[in-house]
Amino acid sequence: MPARTDKAGTDKDERRRAMSAFLRSRRERIRPEEVGFAPGARRRTPGLRREEVAQLAGVGVTWYTWLEQGRDINVSAQVLEAISRTLRLDRLERNHLYTLAGIALGAAKSECSSLPGSIQKMLDQLSPYPAQVVNSRYDVLAFNDAYCKVILDIASVPIEERNLLWLTFVSDEWRCGFADAESIKLHMVAGYRAASADHLGEPSWQDLTERLLASSPLFAELWERYDVAAPSAKIKVLDNQRVGLLRVESANLWLSQLGQHRATVYTPADDETEAKLHALVNG
């Protein structure tokens, strides 16, 4: 037992030292004039000063100094997000900072790897009908080839970004042309609001909500409505770049053995769409 405790402490120390070096390197690459500070002739180090980072991020100077010095202090996802924006971290850098801080970014990767193989076999058998498995956070955990060809080539999206809310409201990867996009977005946020009641205080949910609020004014507007909704089946019109308009009906199949996961299958609402799906997927 003592050996494991020592190793855990050593690993934590290593992460703090790595985070210290990483934050310093990111701070030093930003020119003061880029963020509204005078360059000044008396600056001894390149980039921003610690107090300037603290000011821009809205945190205490002493607290940020301790963080960059690698001291053992508590840090929240909300504060890390503010620092990430201040230091202009890209997606990979931000993920790296969260990992060093020991804060989970989300459940998509681990949940995806824990799905039984029978789920993927089921999705594959549904082709040419697009199908996916999502959890209540809208993380996409599994999908079939038809989903990639008809709805969105999500196989090309990094696993940590495979969240339908993020793809819909923020990411440029979203190339799905549902005609009634406004209604769909409203329903998605209402569904996420309803599901979040069961996960209050969970870091992964807080992190996703805070990132969406910071990155999408539309999400923030819809979130403040406090609307709630449950997943529903309805006919949707999709404008596919290769075959034109598709009328599909979404059906939700709850996977009770996996908790709050559900499979969503898009079936054709008319014969023309049926033919187009076969041509698009099998052609």
C-alpha positions in Angstrom: 0.0 0.0 0.0 2.7 2.6 0.8 4.4 2.0 -2.5 1.2 2.7 -4.4 0.6 5.8 -2.4 4.1 7.0 -3.1 3.6 6.4 -6.8 0.3 8.2 -6.9 2.0 11.2 -5.2 4.9 11.1 -7.6 2.6 10.9 -10.6 0.6 13.9 -9.3 3.9 15.9 -8.8 5.0 15.1 -12.3 1.6 16.3 -13.7 1.9 19.6 -11.7 5.5 20.2 -13.0 4.4 19.4 -16.6 1.4 21.8 -16.2 3.7 24.5 -14.8 6.0 24.3 -17.9 3.1 24.1 -20.3 1.3 27.1 -18.9 4.5 29.1 -18.9 5.3 28.2 -22.5 1.8 29.1 -23.7 1.9 32.4 -21.8 5.2 33.4 -23.3 4.1 32.9 -26.9 1.4 35.6 -26.6 2.5 39.2 -27.4 1.1 41.8 -25.0 -0.2 44.0 -27.8 -2.3 41.1 -29.1 -4.5 41.2 -26.0 -4.5 45.0 -25.4 -1.4 45.5 -23.2 1.4 47.9 -24.1 4.5 46.0 -25.2 6.8 48.1 -22.9 10.5 48.3 -23.0 11.2 47.0 -19.5 9.7 43.5 -20.0 12.3 40.9 -18.9 10.5 37.9 -20.3 8.7 37.3 -23.6 4.9 37.2 -23.8 2.4 38.0 -21.0 3.2 38.5 -17.3 1.4 36.2 -14.8 -0.6 39.0 -13.4 -1.8 39.8 -17.0 -3.0 36.3 -17.5 -4.8 36.4 -14.2 -6.5 39.6 -15.0 -7.7 38.4 -18.4 -8.9 35.1 -17.0 -10.6 36.7 -14.1 -8.7 34.8 -11.4 -6.5 35.9 -8.5 -2.9 36.8 -9.3 -1.6 34.7 -6.3 -3.8 31.8 -7.3 -2.6 31.8 -10.9 1.0 32.2 -9.8 0.7 29.1 -7.5 -0.9 27.2 -10.4 2.0 28.0 -12.7 4.5 27.2 -10.0 3.0 23.7 -9.8 1.7 24.0 -6.2 -0.9 21.6 -4.9 -4.1 23.7 -5.2 -7.6 22.9 -6.3 -8.6 23.9 -9.8 -12.1 23.7 -11.4 -13.1 23.1 -15.0 -14.6 26.6 -15.2 -11.3 28.2 -14.2 -9.3 26.0 -16.6 -11.7 27.0 -19.4 -11.1 30.7 -18.6 -7.3 30.2 -18.7 -7.6 28.2 -21.9 -9.4 31.1 -23.6 -6.9 33.6 -22.2 -3.9 31.7 -23.5 -5.7 31.0 -26.8 -5.2 27.2 -26.5 -6.4 25.1 -29.4 -8.5 22.0 -28.9 -5.5 19.7 -28.5 -3.7 22.0 -26.1 -6.9 22.6 -24.0 -7.4 18.8 -23.7 -3.8 18.5 -22.6 -4.2 21.1 -19.9 -7.3 19.3 -18.6 -5.5 16.0 -18.5 -2.5 17.5 -16.6 -5.0 19.0 -14.1 -6.6 15.6 -13.6 -10.1 16.8 -14.8 -12.1 14.5 -17.0 -13.2 16.0 -20.3 -16.1 13.6 -21.0 -17.3 10.1 -21.1 -17.5 9.5 -24.9 -14.2 7.7 -25.3 -14.5 5.4 -22.3 -18.2 4.7 -23.0 -17.5 3.9 -26.6 -14.9 1.4 -25.8 -17.2 -0.3 -23.2 -20.1 -0.9 -25.7 -20.6 -4.6 -26.4 -19.7 -5.7 -29.9 -23.3 -6.9 -30.5 -24.4 -3.2 -30.6 -22.1 -2.4 -33.5 -23.3 -5.6 -35.3 -26.9 -4.5 -34.9 -26.1 -1.0 -36.3 -24.3 -2.5 -39.3 -27.2 -4.8 -40.1 -29.5 -1.8 -40.3 -27.8 -0.4 -43.4 -28.8 1.4 -45.6 -30.6 3.1 -42.8 -28.4 5.5 -40.9 -28.1 4.6 -37.2 -26.2 5.7 -34.1 -26.0 5.2 -30.4 -25.9 8.2 -28.1 -26.0 8.7 -24.4 -28.0 11.4 -22.6 -25.2 13.9 -23.1 -25.5 13.5 -26.9 -22.1 11.8 -27.1 -22.0 9.6 -30.2 -20.8 6.2 -29.0 -21.3 4.1 -32.1 -22.6 4.5 -35.7 -22.9 2.6 -38.9 -21.4 3.3 -42.4 -24.8 4.6 -43.6 -24.8 7.3 -40.9 -21.4 8.5 -42.2 -22.6 8.6 -45.8 -26.1 10.1 -45.2 -26.0 12.2 -42.0 -22.4 13.1 -41.1 -19.0 11.5 -41.7 -18.4 11.3 -37.9 -15.7 8.7 -38.4 -13.4 11.6 -39.4 -14.2 13.6 -36.2 -11.9 13.0 -33.2 -13.5 10.8 -30.6 -13.4 13.5 -27.9 -15.4 15.8 -30.2 -18.1 13.3 -31.1 -20.8 15.1 -29.3 -23.9 16.2 -31.3 -24.4 19.4 -29.3 -20.8 20.5 -29.9 -21.0 19.5 -33.6 -24.3 21.3 -34.0 -23.6 24.5 -32.2 -19.8 25.0 -32.4 -17.8 22.8 -34.7 -17.1 23.4 -38.3 -17.2 19.6 -38.8 -21.0 19.6 -38.8 -22.2 19.2 -42.4 -25.6 17.8 -41.8 -28.3 19.7 -43.7 -31.5 19.2 -41.8 -34.1 21.6 -43.3 -35.7 22.3 -39.9 -32.4 23.1 -38.2 -33.8 25.7 -35.8 -36.5 23.4 -34.4 -34.0 20.6 -34.1 -31.5 22.8 -32.1 -34.2 23.9 -29.8 -35.3 20.3 -29.1 -31.7 19.2 -28.5 -31.0 21.8 -25.9 -34.4 21.1 -24.2 -33.5 17.4 -24.1 -30.1 18.1 -22.7 -31.6 20.4 -20.1 -34.0 17.6 -19.0 -31.2 15.0 -18.9 -28.8 17.2 -17.0 -31.1 17.1 -13.9 -29.8 13.6 -13.2 -26.2 14.7 -13.4 -25.9 17.9 -11.4 -22.4 18.5 -10.2 -20.8 15.9 -12.5 -17.6 17.4 -13.9 -18.1 16.1 -17.5 -21.5 17.6 -17.7 -20.4 20.9 -16.2 -17.5 21.0 -18.6 -19.6 20.5 -21.6 -22.3 23.0 -20.6 -19.7 25.7 -19.8 -17.8 25.2 -23.1 -21.1 25.4 -25.0 -22.2 28.5 -23.2 -18.8 30.1 -23.8 -18.6 29.1 -27.5 -22.2 29.5 -28.8 -24.4 32.5 -28.2 -27.3 30.5 -29.7 -26.8 27.7 -27.3 -26.6 30.2 -24.4 -29.9 31.8 -25.6 -31.7 28.5 -25.8 -30.2 27.3 -22.5 -31.6 30.3 -20.7 -35.2 29.4 -21.8 -35.1 26.4 -19.4 -37.2 24.4 -21.8 -37.2 20.6 -21.2 -38.1 17.8 -23.7 -37.8 14.1 -24.2 -36.4 12.4 -27.3 -39.2 12.0 -29.9 -39.8 10.4 -33.3 -40.6 12.8 -36.1 -40.2 13.1 -39.8 -37.1 15.2 -40.8 -36.0 16.5 -44.2 -32.4 16.2 -45.0 -30.6 17.8 -47.9 -27.8 15.5 -48.9 -25.2 16.9 -51.3 -25.2 13.8 -53.5 -28.9 12.7 -53.8 -30.8 15.8 -52.7 -33.8 15.8 -50.3 -34.4 12.9 -48.1 -37.5 12.5 -45.9 -36.5 10.3 -42.9 -38.2 9.4 -39.7 -36.1 9.0 -36.5 -36.9 6.1 -34.2 -35.4 5.8 -30.8 -34.6 2.4 -29.4 -33.7 2.4 -25.7 -30.8 0.1 -24.8 -31.9 -0.7 -21.2 -28.9 -2.8 -20.4 -26.7 0.2 -21.1 -28.5 2.7 -18.8 -29.4 6.0 -20.6 -28.1 5.0 -24.0 -30.4 4.9 -27.0 -30.0 3.9 -30.6 -31.5 6.3 -33.2 -32.4 4.9 -36.5 -33.4 7.0 -39.5 -35.9 5.1 -41.8 -37.3 6.4 -45.1 -40.6 8.2 -44.9 -41.4 7.5 -48.6 -40.4 5.3 -51.5 -38.3 7.9 -53.2 -36.1 8.3 -50.0 -35.9 4.5 -49.8 -34.4 4.3 -53.3 -32.1 7.2 -52.6 -30.7 5.6 -49.4 -30.0 2.4 -51.2 -28.2 4.2 -54.1 -26.2 6.4 -51.7 -25.1 3.7 -49.3 -24.8 0.7 -51.7 -24.0 2.5 -55.0 
